[in-house]
Structures are given as structure tokens and as C-alpha cells.
Amino acid sequence: MSGNCPATGAPTRNQRLSDGMREMLDGYLSIDQYGLIGNLHTAAMVGMDGSIDFMCWPEFDSPSVFCRLLDKDKGGHFAITPAHASTTSKQQYLPFSNVLSTKFLCEDGVGVVTDFMHRPRPHSRSHRHMMPWLVRGVEVIRGEMTFDLECFPAFDYARTTHTLDLNRVEDAERARPQWHADDAQNSIFQSVFLHWDQAEQNTESYNGTERAVFTPAVVQHSEGLGNTSNAADREAQTAVHAMDLRYVVGCMGGGAGDGACPLVRLTAADHGGKLGQGVTSRFTLCEGQRVFFVLRTVPDVGVAALRAGGGSSNDVAAYLAKYDPALSMKYVET
């Protein structure tokens, strides 16, 4: 599933735009070179070079996942950066939204990285509940462009180690839940079937073949909490959560079989912070091609408890479709 655009020589990694923007401040960006995205529960700072350098997860007062803003060497970051040496960038929010667009321009093409956190749409049949997702879209709107991805989490302000499991995504899909007449007025079940339909009818994209799972060590720090006595508050402010990175690739035209899909692969890589491995990827997109990366809390779906309570296979499928939905281009865009 390689792209159909002509191959070009990729520049060396030390020529990336991010290196040039950070040279003046010894590896850091000035604060005015960041945009902010959020979901009313937490927020992330996105640099003009396409790097997320600060994010606490899943709440504002939770421990950090990325904090390169504080320590460039071990703080952790999630960067999607053009590989071309001579690239300029600009940021803007899409109208009436907290969706941040970072546009990269060079002689070979124009690319856009779009960042947002999921928020439910009012009065919508789909996405009735908030998904704990950070979504990063990458597309090329003119010519072609090569991007470098680096995802190196550093949990709890780089105080907690983690392990990386780079799992191959199985081709076999979960069994689709069966429709019953009694579900016609059930808005939750309607939402479930809408998501399945979006995944099944999507013929112009393919799901990523890898899933990166970052599992932090179970370590909690109590300093800095003051006189907080509520146990739930203390747990929320100290707990770190396992996260995974998935992706879906958008093609040009009739789907993954016609040779018009870019090739995207995740590769395990070491990080200087020595807290655990991250993932990297280099991919080239042509005009009309795009990729969505989704970093999320690994869902605690509780399937075992559901089955132990007498839940049917249909109940399990509906539960999975709601809390751990099949990833598709249409689902991400909805």
C-alpha cells in the first residue's frame, strides 16, 4: 500500500524544521509559539513546529504525559514534523472552534497538522459521551510532503518509567452486534450501529497495522497535594493511565487496493530520557492523502464483569462498540 507519488530524497533528520526553530532557545520554543487545545477537562500545548510539548492527562491536575516544555531532554513529546529542511509554518484555529491547524509550506508542497480533543456534539446521535482521545490529523493539500512522527511519553513529569508494546492489529474484526426491533428507540444502540456502519462502509481508508501501548509503572507521588483529604481527588491527582496510539490512513479514490494509499508504519525507538521506549515513523503524503493518529486512555471496558453478570455476546459487542469503537476515517471525522 505504497503511495503513488514519485519518490524523493528525504533530508537528514538534523535538517528538520523543529531543530531550526528551537536552536535560538537551546532546544525550547518561546511561549508565543504554542497554540492550546482542550476538552474542558485538560489541555495540550502544540508548538509551531508540530510538537505537543505539554499535556496533563486526563484532567488538568493529573500527572503529565508530555512535558518537554519543562525539560527538553527527558520531558517527553509528541511531534509530527515536516522532514523538509526549508519549511515555514503558521497556526490558526478553525472558525468557532478549538481545533488548531498548523500549516507547513515548502517548495514541494503544503501540509497541515490538525489537532483537537474529542468533545461530544450537542443533540447528536453519535458520540453521546466524551471519548478520552487526543486526535492529530495530517494531510497534504498541495504537492507532496514527508513527515517525521515521534511519540515519546514521559509519565508523571518524567518520574515514572513505562513499557512499550507494539502490537500488530489483527485483520479480523469483532463480531457485529445484531439488530433487534426493541432497539429502534434506543439512542445508545443507534449510536453503536452508526459507528459500525461508518467503519464498514469506509472503502477509502485502512486502519493502521500497529497499535502502540504505553503502560506506566504503578507509582504514585503524594507531594504537592496540600491538605487534600478526599480519596478520589488524591487518586485523580496522582494516578497515571496506560495509553495507546492508533491510526487510520486516508487514500485517494477507491481504497487500499488501488495503490493510492500512503505507507505508514510505527517503529519502536529509544529516547534519551531512558524512561521507556517510544515510537517513530516517517511517511510521505501526496495531495489528497491524510492520516489520523489517535492517542487515548486504554479503555477499561470491563468485558469480564459484563459476562460474569450474565451479559450476552450481543451486550458485549455493543459495549465494545461504545467504549472501544472500531477506528475509521468517518468515525474520527464525525
Secondary structure, DSSP 4 states (H G I P E B T S, - for coil): ---SSPP-PPPPGGG-HHHHHHGGGTT---GGGEEEEE-SS-EEEEETTSEEEEEESSSTTSPEEEETTT-TTTS-EEEEEE--SS-EEEEEEPTTSS-EEEEEE-SSEEEEEEEEE--PPTT-SS--S---EEEEEEEEEEEEEEEEEEEE--HHHHTS-EEEEEEEPPSPPPPPPPP-GGGGG-HHHHHHHHHHHHHHH--SEEE-SEEEEEEE------TT-TT---HHHHHHHH----EEEEEEEE-SSS-GGGT-------EEE--TT-S--EEEEEEEEETT-EEEEEEEEPP---HHHHHHTT--HHHHHHHHHHHSPPP-HHHHH-
